């Protein structure tokens, strides 16, 4: 999705600048207007080649910082403390220097007359669009306390899911890392000794051994070429992933690839259902809710399906009419949403969908290691078999020569 650099004026006439993701220039202008800004200049930007290094050393506000802030702010606000005082109190407590600076700027903006949502919108790197829109809806409806609690629960749920996935994939990462280290040790310390023996004896080496010799030469003699190939492949992949077509293909692959595909699809379904239910309870229009869900669902393919729903609602048809025959929205999701539309309990049905897929995600994550182990063992077995053939076949020929 294109990123736009904008210059605008807020309601008090103060100049603001920032970055905004939108599906087009018209959409970007509409989103700026919704944020309370009057656009002055809008220009599409492209990711620079040094973006990775810039983001690597850039100070960031972590998900844990935002979760703690949400809970504490909701508690202080519920206790009757004014919003300005609550933000100032939390700004003194946070340890993250970047977050402390952001909260200080927010408190200054509130003191100068800006609304809380407008103050948050000036820091898109810290507060996502969904967060800002829900706060704005809470301010308009007078339910900011309830909105803050829902945001805290939503953020905690997202962080918990990511933590579970990291924990489940830790073992495969360790195995793959240990395997790579073992291969490097073999290539640098063990294999060269056997290769010297084979070179001294004029033997017709089998294919596996010739492949091993070539690989050893690449590791030892031409390591800089190998490093250049790896680095070039990495940057080529990043360039491909940064293009709209490339990102779409990777997103499609992520929900169709074996083992991980079903897991990511379930996570996307849960994220959509829970976010949609939370937004509906916040009092935002359903078209706006669908637009926000398409942004935060994290997958272009699923976002396209959500946009079909939005078009269906805009044309006066049902919410789920566009999903009939969908490859990615499961029949259970479509049926539950249709039942929620007919009964007027769409929020409750969406939460049930989210809870169902949360349980499915938990079950899949718990069994993820058992699903990955056969694949890892297969690759490990093929690697061991290759080394055995490459080393022991020539040794067998040497033994027969010695016997003669």
KEKE-3310 file (N, C-alpha, C; in steps of 0.2 Angstrom, whole numbers, plus 5000, padded with zeros to 4 digits):
npx = (5004:5003:5013:5011:5018:5014:5009:5000:4987:4981:4966:4968:4976:4990:5005:5007:5016:5019:5018:5008:4998:4989:4976:4976:4978:4966:4960:4969:4968:4955:4956:4965:4957:4947:4955:4955:4963:4968:4973:4989:5000:5004:5012:5017:5028:5043:5051:5067:5084:5091:5083:5081:5092:5090:5078:5082:5091:5082:5073:5060:5043:5037:5026:5022:5024:5014:5003:5003:5002:4989:4981:4984:4980:4966:4962:4966:4958:4945:4945:4942:4951:4957:4960:4971:4979:4981:4988:5000:5004:5007:5017:5028:5031:5034:5048:5053:5062:5058:5044:5041:5044:5035:5023:5024:5023:5010:5003:5006:5000:4986:4985:4985:4973:4970:4961:4961:4962:4966:4979:4985:4985:4996:5006:5009:5018:5018:5005:4993:4982:4969:4968:4968:4956:4947:4948:4944:4930:4926:4927:4918:4906:4906:4910:4924:4931:4926:4930:4944:4947:4943:4952:4964:4961:4961:4974:4981:4977:4982:4996:4998:4995:5005:5016:5014:5016:5029:5035:5031:5038:5051:5059:5060:5068:5080:5084:5087:5096:5107:5109:5114:5126:5133:5135:5143:5155:5158:5161:5173:5182:5181:5178:5188:5199:5196:5195:5208:5213:5207:5211:5224:5224:5221:5206:5190:5178:5163:5146:5140:5151:5159:5150:5151:5164:5164:5155:5163:5173:5167:5163:5176:5186:5179:5171:5167:5160:5149:5144:5141:5131:5121:5118:5114:5102:5095:5092:5086:5075:5069:5066:5057:5047:5043:5036:5019:5013:5022:5021:5007:5008:5016:5008:4997:5004:5007:4995:4992:5002:5008:5006:5010:5001:4987:4987:4990:4979:4969:4972:4971:4957:4952:4957:4951:4937:4937:4941:4932:4920:4924:4925:4912:4905:4910:4903:4905:4902:4897:4903:4915:4921:4923:4932:4943:4946:4951:4963:4970:4970:4981:4984:4984:4976:4965:4961:4956:4945:4937:4935:4926:4915:4912:4909:4898:4889:4888:4881:4869:4866:4867:4878:4886:4884:4894:4903:4900:4905:4918:4936:4943:4937:4929:4915:4909:4912:4905:4892:4889:4891:4880:4869:4870:4868:4854:4848:4851:4862:4876:4888:4890:4890:4901:4911:4910:4914:4928:4932:4931:4940:4952:4953:4956:4968:4976:4976:4982:4995:5000:5002:5011:5025:5025:5020:5030:5042:5043:5046:5058:5066:5066:5073:5085:5089:5091:5102:5111:5112:5117:5130:5135:5135:5144:5156:5159:5157:5169:5179:5176:5179:5193:5196:5194:5204:5215:5215:5217)
npy = (4994:5011:5024:5040:5056:5070:5087:5097:5107:5109:5110:5121:5128:5125:5119:5102:5087:5072:5054:5043:5029:5024:5019:5027:5044:5051:5044:5046:5060:5060:5053:5061:5072:5066:5065:5077:5087:5099:5097:5102:5099:5084:5070:5055:5043:5033:5018:5020:5014:5012:5010:4999:4999:5012:5010:5000:5006:5015:5023:5015:5012:5000:4985:4981:4993:5000:4993:4993:5007:5009:5001:5007:5021:5019:5015:5026:5036:5031:5032:5045:5055:5068:5068:5075:5076:5062:5058:5066:5061:5047:5050:5053:5041:5031:5022:5021:5031:5037:5035:5042:5055:5056:5056:5067:5077:5075:5078:5092:5096:5094:5103:5114:5115:5105:5090:5073:5063:5070:5074:5061:5057:5064:5057:5044:5034:5028:5027:5017:5018:5012:5013:5027:5031:5024:5030:5043:5040:5037:5049:5056:5050:5050:5039:5036:5030:5017:5014:5014:5003:4993:4994:4991:4978:4973:4976:4968:4955:4954:4955:4944:4933:4934:4932:4918:4912:4915:4908:4895:4893:4894:4882:4875:4886:4885:4872:4873:4884:4877:4867:4874:4879:4867:4863:4873:4870:4858:4860:4868:4862:4848:4842:4847:4839:4826:4829:4832:4819:4812:4819:4816:4803:4796:4795:4791:4802:4800:4807:4814:4817:4825:4836:4839:4843:4855:4863:4864:4872:4883:4888:4889:4895:4904:4912:4925:4927:4919:4926:4938:4933:4929:4941:4949:4941:4943:4957:4958:4951:4959:4970:4965:4962:4974:4980:4982:4971:4961:4960:4957:4944:4937:4938:4931:4918:4916:4912:4901:4892:4876:4869:4882:4891:4888:4892:4906:4910:4907:4916:4928:4928:4928:4940:4949:4947:4950:4963:4970:4968:4975:4988:4990:4990:5002:5012:5017:5020:5007:5005:5013:5005:4993:4998:5001:4988:4982:4988:4984:4971:4964:4957:4957:4950:4945:4958:4962:4954:4959:4972:4969:4966:4979:4986:4979:4982:4996:4997:4993:4980:4964:4961:4950:4945:4947:4938:4925:4910:4913:4910:4911:4917:4907:4895:4895:4907:4916:4911:4914:4928:4931:4926:4935:4947:4946:4944:4955:4955:4956:4960:4951:4939:4940:4941:4928:4921:4925:4920:4907:4905:4909:4898:4888:4893:4893:4879:4874:4881:4875:4862:4865:4862:4848:4847:4853:4845:4833:4838:4845:4834:4827:4835:4835:4822:4820:4828:4822:4809:4813:4818:4806:4798:4806:4805:4792:4784:4786:4782:4769:4764:4767:4758:4746:4747:4746:4733:4726)
npz = (5000:4996:5003:5010:5011:5021:5023:5034:5041:5058:5068:5075:5068:5068:5061:5054:5051:5043:5040:5030:5027:5013:5001:4990:4983:4984:4995:5005:5007:5012:5024:5031:5033:5041:5052:5057:5050:5038:5023:5016:5008:4999:4995:4987:4994:4992:4999:5005:5002:5013:5023:5031:5040:5046:5052:5061:5071:5076:5089:5097:5102:5111:5110:5123:5131:5126:5130:5144:5146:5141:5150:5162:5159:5157:5170:5178:5172:5174:5188:5190:5188:5178:5160:5155:5167:5170:5158:5160:5172:5169:5159:5167:5173:5164:5157:5144:5134:5121:5122:5133:5128:5118:5125:5133:5123:5119:5131:5131:5119:5123:5133:5125:5119:5110:5105:5113:5103:5092:5096:5098:5085:5079:5081:5072:5072:5084:5089:5081:5067:5070:5084:5086:5079:5087:5099:5095:5092:5105:5111:5104:5108:5121:5128:5132:5142:5142:5129:5131:5139:5131:5120:5127:5130:5117:5112:5121:5118:5104:5107:5115:5106:5097:5105:5108:5096:5094:5104:5101:5089:5093:5096:5083:5077:5084:5081:5067:5067:5075:5066:5055:5060:5063:5050:5045:5053:5049:5036:5037:5045:5045:5032:5023:5027:5022:5009:5005:5006:4996:4985:4984:4980:4965:4961:4953:4958:4965:4961:4972:4980:4972:4972:4985:4986:4978:4985:4997:4991:4988:5001:5007:4998:4990:4998:4999:4987:4990:5001:4995:4986:4995:5002:4991:4988:4999:4999:4987:4989:4999:4991:4982:4991:4995:4984:4978:4970:4974:4988:4988:4983:4992:5004:5000:4999:5012:5018:5012:5012:5017:5034:5041:5034:5037:5050:5050:5043:5052:5062:5056:5053:5067:5071:5063:5066:5080:5080:5072:5080:5091:5086:5081:5093:5098:5092:5079:5061:5050:5038:5040:5049:5042:5033:5042:5047:5036:5034:5046:5047:5042:5030:5013:5004:5012:5015:5003:5002:5013:5008:4998:5005:5011:4999:4996:5006:5004:4993:4997:4999:5008:5022:5021:5008:4998:5001:4998:4993:4995:4995:5007:5018:5029:5028:5041:5047:5038:5039:5053:5054:5045:5052:5063:5058:5054:5067:5073:5082:5079:5084:5095:5089:5081:5091:5096:5085:5085:5097:5095:5084:5091:5100:5091:5086:5097:5099:5087:5088:5099:5094:5085:5085:5084:5071:5063:5066:5058:5046:5048:5052:5041:5032:5039:5039:5025:5023:5031:5025:5012:5016:5021:5009:5001:5008:5012:5001:4993:5002:5003:4991:4992:5001:4995:4985:4992:4997:4985)
capx = (5000:5007:5014:5011:5021:5009:5010:4993:4986:4976:4960:4971:4981:4996:5007:5009:5019:5019:5017:5001:4997:4982:4975:4977:4978:4959:4959:4974:4965:4949:4959:4968:4951:4944:4960:4955:4968:4967:4980:4993:5004:5003:5016:5019:5035:5046:5055:5074:5088:5094:5077:5082:5097:5087:5073:5086:5093:5077:5070:5053:5038:5035:5019:5021:5023:5007:4998:5003:4999:4982:4978:4985:4976:4959:4961:4966:4952:4939:4945:4940:4957:4956:4964:4978:4983:4983:4994:5006:5007:5010:5023:5033:5032:5037:5055:5055:5063:5054:5037:5041:5044:5028:5017:5025:5020:5003:5000:5007:4994:4980:4985:4984:4966:4969:4958:4965:4963:4971:4986:4988:4986:5002:5012:5007:5023:5017:4998:4990:4976:4964:4969:4966:4949:4942:4948:4940:4923:4924:4926:4911:4900:4906:4912:4931:4933:4925:4935:4951:4947:4942:4958:4969:4960:4962:4981:4984:4976:4987:5003:4998:4995:5012:5021:5013:5019:5036:5037:5030:5043:5058:5062:5063:5073:5086:5087:5089:5102:5112:5111:5119:5133:5136:5137:5149:5160:5160:5164:5179:5186:5181:5178:5194:5204:5194:5196:5215:5215:5204:5215:5231:5223:5218:5200:5185:5174:5155:5143:5139:5158:5160:5146:5153:5170:5162:5152:5168:5177:5163:5164:5183:5189:5175:5166:5165:5155:5143:5141:5137:5124:5116:5116:5110:5096:5091:5090:5081:5068:5066:5064:5051:5041:5040:5031:5012:5012:5026:5017:5001:5010:5018:5002:4993:5007:5007:4989:4991:5008:5007:5008:5009:4995:4980:4988:4990:4972:4964:4974:4967:4950:4951:4959:4945:4931:4937:4942:4925:4916:4926:4923:4904:4903:4912:4898:4908:4898:4899:4908:4921:4923:4926:4938:4948:4948:4955:4970:4974:4970:4988:4985:4981:4971:4959:4958:4952:4938:4934:4933:4920:4910:4911:4906:4891:4885:4887:4876:4863:4865:4869:4886:4889:4882:4900:4908:4897:4910:4925:4941:4947:4932:4926:4908:4907:4912:4900:4885:4888:4889:4873:4865:4871:4864:4847:4846:4853:4867:4882:4894:4890:4892:4908:4915:4910:4919:4935:4934:4932:4947:4957:4954:4959:4975:4980:4977:4987:5001:5003:5004:5015:5031:5024:5019:5037:5047:5044:5049:5065:5069:5067:5079:5091:5090:5094:5108:5116:5113:5121:5137:5138:5137:5149:5162:5160:5158:5176:5182:5174:5183:5200:5197:5195:5210:5220:5214:5220)
capy = (5000:5017:5028:5047:5061:5075:5093:5099:5111:5106:5114:5127:5131:5122:5114:5096:5083:5065:5049:5040:5024:5024:5016:5032:5051:5053:5041:5049:5066:5059:5051:5067:5076:5063:5066:5084:5090:5102:5095:5107:5096:5077:5067:5048:5042:5027:5016:5021:5008:5012:5010:4994:5002:5017:5007:4996:5010:5020:5021:5013:5011:4993:4984:4981:4999:5003:4989:4996:5013:5008:4999:5013:5027:5017:5015:5033:5039:5028:5034:5052:5059:5071:5065:5078:5074:5055:5058:5069:5056:5042:5052:5053:5034:5027:5021:5021:5038:5039:5035:5048:5061:5057:5058:5074:5081:5074:5083:5099:5098:5094:5109:5120:5114:5099:5084:5068:5059:5074:5073:5055:5057:5067:5052:5038:5028:5026:5025:5015:5022:5010:5016:5034:5031:5022:5036:5048:5038:5037:5056:5059:5047:5050:5033:5036:5025:5010:5013:5013:4997:4988:4995:4988:4971:4971:4976:4962:4949:4954:4953:4937:4929:4935:4929:4911:4910:4915:4902:4889:4893:4894:4876:4875:4890:4883:4867:4876:4887:4872:4863:4878:4879:4861:4862:4877:4867:4852:4863:4872:4858:4841:4840:4848:4834:4821:4831:4831:4812:4810:4822:4812:4796:4797:4791:4794:4803:4800:4814:4817:4819:4831:4841:4841:4847:4861:4866:4866:4877:4889:4890:4891:4899:4909:4914:4932:4927:4916:4931:4943:4930:4929:4948:4951:4938:4947:4964:4957:4949:4965:4975:4962:4962:4981:4981:4980:4965:4956:4960:4953:4937:4935:4938:4925:4912:4915:4909:4895:4887:4870:4870:4889:4894:4888:4895:4913:4912:4908:4922:4934:4928:4930:4948:4953:4947:4954:4971:4972:4968:4981:4994:4991:4992:5009:5017:5019:5018:5000:5006:5015:4999:4988:5001:5000:4981:4980:4991:4981:4963:4962:4953:4960:4945:4946:4965:4963:4951:4964:4978:4967:4967:4986:4988:4976:4986:5003:4996:4992:4973:4962:4962:4944:4943:4947:4933:4918:4907:4915:4905:4913:4917:4901:4895:4896:4914:4919:4910:4917:4935:4932:4926:4941:4952:4944:4944:4961:4953:4955:4960:4945:4933:4941:4939:4921:4919:4927:4916:4900:4904:4909:4892:4885:4895:4890:4872:4874:4883:4869:4856:4867:4859:4841:4847:4855:4841:4828:4842:4846:4827:4825:4839:4833:4815:4821:4831:4816:4804:4816:4818:4799:4796:4810:4804:4785:4780:4786:4778:4762:4763:4767:4751:4740:4748:4744:4726:4724)
capz = (5000:4995:5009:5008:5016:5021:5027:5035:5047:5062:5069:5078:5063:5069:5055:5056:5045:5045:5035:5030:5022:5010:4994:4984:4985:4987:5001:5009:5008:5016:5030:5034:5035:5047:5058:5059:5047:5032:5019:5012:5003:4999:4990:4988:4995:4991:5004:5004:5002:5020:5028:5036:5045:5049:5057:5066:5076:5078:5095:5096:5107:5111:5112:5130:5133:5124:5134:5151:5145:5140:5156:5167:5158:5158:5177:5181:5170:5178:5195:5190:5186:5172:5155:5155:5173:5169:5154:5163:5177:5165:5156:5172:5175:5159:5156:5137:5132:5116:5124:5138:5124:5115:5130:5135:5118:5119:5136:5129:5114:5126:5136:5121:5117:5105:5108:5114:5097:5087:5099:5096:5077:5077:5082:5069:5073:5091:5089:5075:5065:5074:5091:5085:5077:5092:5104:5092:5093:5112:5113:5102:5111:5128:5131:5131:5147:5140:5123:5133:5141:5125:5117:5131:5129:5110:5111:5125:5114:5099:5109:5117:5101:5094:5110:5108:5090:5095:5109:5097:5083:5096:5095:5076:5075:5088:5078:5061:5069:5076:5060:5051:5064:5062:5043:5044:5056:5045:5030:5038:5049:5044:5025:5020:5028:5018:5002:5004:5005:4990:4980:4984:4977:4959:4961:4950:4963:4964:4960:4979:4983:4968:4974:4992:4985:4975:4991:5001:4988:4989:5008:5009:4993:4987:5003:4998:4982:4993:5005:4990:4984:5001:5003:4986:4988:5004:4997:4981:4992:5002:4986:4979:4996:4995:4979:4979:4968:4978:4994:4988:4982:4999:5008:4997:5000:5019:5021:5008:5012:5022:5041:5043:5031:5041:5056:5049:5041:5058:5066:5052:5055:5073:5071:5059:5070:5086:5079:5069:5085:5095:5082:5081:5100:5099:5089:5072:5056:5048:5032:5042:5053:5037:5031:5047:5047:5030:5036:5052:5047:5040:5024:5007:5001:5016:5015:4997:5004:5017:5004:4994:5010:5011:4993:4996:5011:5001:4987:5000:5000:5015:5024:5019:5001:4994:5004:4996:4988:4996:4997:5013:5024:5030:5029:5048:5048:5034:5042:5060:5052:5042:5058:5067:5054:5054:5074:5076:5087:5075:5089:5099:5084:5079:5097:5096:5080:5087:5103:5092:5081:5096:5103:5086:5085:5103:5098:5082:5091:5104:5090:5079:5085:5081:5064:5060:5067:5053:5040:5050:5052:5034:5029:5043:5036:5018:5024:5034:5020:5007:5019:5021:5002:4999:5011:5013:4995:4991:5007:5002:4985:4994:5005:4990:4981:4997:4997:4979)
cpx = (5004:5007:5015:5014:5016:5011:5003:4993:4980:4970:4962:4975:4988:4999:5009:5012:5019:5019:5011:5000:4990:4982:4976:4977:4971:4958:4963:4971:4959:4951:4962:4962:4948:4949:4959:4960:4966:4974:4982:4997:5004:5007:5018:5026:5037:5051:5063:5078:5090:5089:5078:5087:5094:5082:5077:5088:5088:5074:5062:5049:5036:5028:5017:5020:5016:5002:4997:5000:4991:4978:4978:4980:4969:4958:4961:4960:4946:4939:4943:4945:4956:4961:4971:4982:4985:4988:5000:5009:5010:5017:5029:5035:5036:5045:5057:5056:5059:5047:5036:5040:5037:5023:5018:5022:5013:5000:5001:5001:4988:4979:4983:4977:4965:4965:4963:4967:4967:4978:4989:4989:4993:5008:5010:5012:5022:5010:4995:4984:4970:4963:4966:4959:4945:4942:4943:4932:4921:4923:4920:4905:4900:4908:4919:4934:4932:4929:4942:4952:4947:4949:4964:4968:4962:4970:4984:4983:4981:4994:5003:4998:5002:5017:5020:5016:5026:5039:5036:5036:5051:5062:5065:5068:5080:5089:5090:5096:5108:5114:5116:5126:5136:5139:5143:5156:5163:5164:5171:5184:5187:5182:5184:5199:5202:5196:5203:5217:5213:5208:5222:5230:5219:5212:5195:5179:5167:5152:5142:5146:5160:5156:5148:5160:5169:5159:5158:5172:5173:5163:5171:5186:5185:5169:5163:5159:5148:5140:5138:5131:5119:5113:5112:5103:5092:5088:5085:5074:5065:5063:5057:5045:5039:5036:5024:5011:5016:5023:5011:5003:5012:5013:4998:4997:5007:5001:4987:4996:5006:5009:5006:5003:4989:4981:4987:4983:4968:4966:4971:4960:4948:4952:4953:4939:4931:4937:4935:4920:4917:4924:4916:4902:4905:4907:4900:4903:4901:4904:4915:4924:4926:4932:4944:4951:4952:4962:4974:4974:4977:4989:4981:4975:4964:4956:4954:4945:4934:4931:4927:4914:4908:4907:4898:4886:4883:4882:4870:4861:4868:4876:4889:4888:4889:4904:4905:4902:4917:4929:4944:4942:4928:4918:4905:4907:4906:4893:4884:4887:4882:4868:4865:4867:4857:4844:4847:4859:4874:4888:4895:4893:4899:4913:4916:4915:4926:4937:4935:4939:4953:4958:4958:4966:4979:4981:4983:4994:5004:5005:5009:5022:5031:5023:5026:5042:5048:5048:5057:5069:5070:5073:5086:5093:5093:5101:5113:5117:5118:5129:5140:5140:5143:5156:5164:5161:5165:5180:5181:5179:5191:5201:5198:5201:5216:5220:5217:5228)
cpy = (5006:5021:5036:5052:5067:5081:5096:5104:5108:5111:5121:5131:5129:5118:5108:5092:5076:5060:5045:5035:5024:5021:5020:5039:5053:5050:5044:5056:5065:5057:5057:5071:5073:5064:5073:5089:5093:5101:5101:5104:5088:5074:5060:5047:5035:5025:5017:5014:5007:5012:5005:4996:5007:5015:5003:5000:5015:5018:5020:5012:5004:4991:4983:4988:5002:4999:4992:5002:5013:5006:5004:5019:5025:5017:5022:5037:5037:5030:5042:5057:5062:5068:5068:5076:5067:5054:5060:5064:5050:5043:5052:5046:5030:5027:5022:5029:5041:5040:5041:5055:5062:5059:5065:5079:5081:5078:5090:5101:5098:5101:5115:5120:5109:5094:5079:5064:5063:5074:5067:5054:5060:5063:5045:5032:5025:5023:5023:5018:5019:5013:5023:5035:5029:5027:5041:5047:5038:5044:5058:5056:5047:5044:5031:5030:5018:5009:5011:5006:4992:4989:4991:4980:4968:4971:4970:4956:4948:4952:4946:4932:4929:4931:4921:4909:4910:4909:4896:4888:4893:4888:4875:4879:4888:4877:4869:4879:4882:4868:4867:4879:4873:4860:4867:4874:4861:4855:4865:4867:4851:4839:4841:4842:4828:4822:4830:4824:4810:4813:4819:4806:4798:4792:4795:4795:4803:4807:4818:4820:4825:4837:4844:4846:4854:4866:4869:4872:4884:4892:4893:4896:4905:4911:4921:4932:4924:4922:4936:4940:4931:4936:4950:4948:4941:4953:4963:4955:4955:4970:4972:4963:4969:4983:4979:4973:4959:4955:4956:4945:4934:4934:4932:4918:4911:4912:4903:4890:4882:4872:4877:4893:4894:4892:4903:4915:4912:4914:4928:4934:4930:4938:4952:4953:4951:4961:4974:4973:4974:4987:4995:4993:5000:5014:5020:5017:5011:5001:5008:5009:4994:4991:5000:4993:4979:4983:4986:4974:4960:4957:4956:4956:4946:4953:4966:4960:4956:4970:4976:4968:4974:4988:4985:4980:4993:5002:4994:4984:4971:4962:4956:4941:4943:4941:4926:4916:4909:4910:4906:4914:4911:4901:4897:4903:4918:4918:4913:4925:4936:4931:4932:4947:4952:4945:4951:4960:4952:4955:4954:4939:4934:4939:4931:4918:4920:4922:4909:4900:4905:4902:4887:4887:4893:4882:4870:4876:4878:4863:4858:4863:4852:4841:4849:4849:4836:4832:4843:4839:4825:4829:4837:4826:4816:4823:4826:4811:4807:4816:4811:4797:4799:4808:4796:4781:4780:4782:4771:4760:4763:4760:4746:4741:4745:4736:4723:4724)
cpz = (5000:5002:5006:5013:5015:5025:5028:5040:5051:5064:5072:5074:5063:5063:5058:5050:5048:5039:5036:5025:5019:5003:4988:4987:4988:4994:5006:5012:5013:5023:5034:5036:5041:5053:5060:5056:5040:5028:5015:5006:5004:4993:4992:4989:4994:4997:5001:5005:5009:5025:5033:5042:5049:5054:5063:5072:5079:5084:5094:5102:5106:5112:5119:5133:5132:5128:5141:5151:5145:5146:5162:5166:5159:5166:5180:5178:5173:5185:5196:5189:5179:5167:5155:5161:5172:5164:5156:5168:5174:5162:5161:5174:5170:5158:5149:5136:5127:5118:5129:5134:5121:5119:5133:5129:5118:5125:5134:5124:5118:5130:5132:5117:5112:5109:5109:5107:5092:5090:5098:5089:5075:5078:5079:5070:5079:5091:5083:5073:5069:5081:5091:5084:5083:5098:5102:5093:5100:5114:5111:5105:5118:5132:5131:5136:5145:5134:5125:5135:5136:5121:5121:5130:5122:5109:5115:5121:5108:5101:5112:5112:5098:5099:5109:5102:5091:5099:5105:5092:5086:5095:5088:5074:5078:5084:5071:5062:5071:5070:5055:5054:5062:5055:5042:5047:5052:5039:5031:5041:5047:5037:5022:5021:5023:5011:5000:5002:4998:4984:4979:4980:4971:4958:4957:4956:4961:4964:4967:4982:4979:4970:4981:4991:4982:4981:4996:4998:4989:4996:5010:5005:4991:4992:5002:4992:4985:4998:5001:4988:4989:5002:4998:4986:4993:5002:4991:4984:4995:4997:4983:4984:4997:4990:4980:4976:4972:4985:4994:4987:4988:5004:5006:4999:5008:5022:5017:5009:5018:5028:5043:5040:5035:5047:5055:5046:5047:5062:5062:5053:5062:5074:5068:5064:5076:5085:5076:5075:5090:5092:5082:5088:5101:5096:5082:5067:5053:5042:5035:5046:5048:5034:5035:5047:5042:5031:5041:5051:5045:5034:5018:5004:5005:5016:5009:4998:5008:5013:5000:4999:5010:5005:4993:5000:5008:4996:4990:5000:5007:5016:5021:5012:4997:4996:5002:4991:4989:4998:5004:5019:5024:5030:5036:5049:5044:5037:5049:5059:5049:5048:5063:5064:5055:5062:5077:5082:5084:5079:5093:5095:5082:5085:5097:5091:5082:5092:5100:5088:5086:5099:5098:5085:5091:5102:5093:5084:5095:5100:5085:5079:5082:5074:5060:5061:5061:5047:5042:5050:5045:5031:5033:5040:5029:5019:5026:5029:5014:5010:5019:5014:5000:5002:5011:5007:4993:4996:5006:4996:4987:4998:5000:4986:4986:4997:4991:4979)
residu = (UNK:UNK:UNK:UNK:UNK:UNK:UNK:UNK:UNK:UNK:UNK:UNK:UNK:UNK:UNK:UNK:UNK:UNK:UNK:UNK:UNK:UNK:UNK:UNK:UNK:UNK:UNK:UNK:UNK:UNK:UNK:UNK:UNK:UNK:UNK:UNK:UNK:UNK:UNK:UNK:UNK:UNK:UNK:UNK:UNK:UNK:UNK:UNK:UNK:UNK:UNK:UNK:UNK:UNK:UNK:UNK:UNK:UNK:UNK:UNK:UNK:UNK:UNK:UNK:UNK:UNK:UNK:UNK:UNK:UNK:UNK:UNK:UNK:UNK:UNK:UNK:UNK:UNK:UNK:UNK:UNK:UNK:UNK:UNK:UNK:UNK:UNK:UNK:UNK:UNK:UNK:UNK:UNK:UNK:UNK:UNK:UNK:UNK:UNK:UNK:UNK:UNK:UNK:UNK:UNK:UNK:UNK:UNK:UNK:UNK:UNK:UNK:UNK:UNK:UNK:UNK:UNK:UNK:UNK:UNK:UNK:UNK:UNK:UNK:UNK:UNK:UNK:UNK:UNK:UNK:UNK:UNK:UNK:UNK:UNK:UNK:UNK:UNK:UNK:UNK:UNK:UNK:UNK:UNK:UNK:UNK:UNK:UNK:UNK:UNK:UNK:UNK:UNK:UNK:UNK:UNK:UNK:UNK:UNK:UNK:UNK:UNK:UNK:UNK:UNK:UNK:UNK:UNK:UNK:UNK:UNK:UNK:UNK:UNK:UNK:UNK:UNK:UNK:UNK:UNK:UNK:UNK:UNK:UNK:UNK:UNK:UNK:UNK:UNK:UNK:UNK:UNK:UNK:UNK:UNK:UNK:UNK:UNK:UNK:UNK:UNK:UNK:UNK:UNK:UNK:UNK:UNK:UNK:UNK:UNK:UNK:UNK:UNK:UNK:UNK:UNK:UNK:UNK:UNK:UNK:UNK:UNK:UNK:UNK:UNK:UNK:UNK:UNK:UNK:UNK:UNK:UNK:UNK:UNK:UNK:UNK:UNK:UNK:UNK:UNK:UNK:UNK:UNK:UNK:UNK:UNK:UNK:UNK:UNK:UNK:UNK:UNK:UNK:UNK:UNK:UNK:UNK:UNK:UNK:UNK:UNK:UNK:UNK:UNK:UNK:UNK:UNK:UNK:UNK:UNK:UNK:UNK:UNK:UNK:UNK:UNK:UNK:UNK:UNK:UNK:UNK:UNK:UNK:UNK:UNK:UNK:UNK:UNK:UNK:UNK:UNK:UNK:UNK:UNK:UNK:UNK:UNK:UNK:UNK:UNK:UNK:UNK:UNK:UNK:UNK:UNK:UNK:UNK:UNK:UNK:UNK:UNK:UNK:UNK:UNK:UNK:UNK:UNK:UNK:UNK:UNK:UNK:UNK:UNK:UNK:UNK:UNK:UNK:UNK:UNK:UNK:UNK:UNK:UNK:UNK:UNK:UNK:UNK:UNK:UNK:UNK:UNK:UNK:UNK:UNK:UNK:UNK:UNK:UNK:UNK:UNK:UNK:UNK:UNK:UNK:UNK:UNK:UNK:UNK:UNK:UNK:UNK:UNK:UNK:UNK:UNK:UNK:UNK:UNK:UNK:UNK:UNK:UNK:UNK:UNK:UNK:UNK:UNK:UNK:UNK:UNK:UNK:UNK:UNK:UNK:UNK:UNK:UNK:UNK:UNK:UNK:UNK:UNK:UNK:UNK:UNK:UNK:UNK:UNK:UNK:UNK:UNK:UNK:UNK)
# end
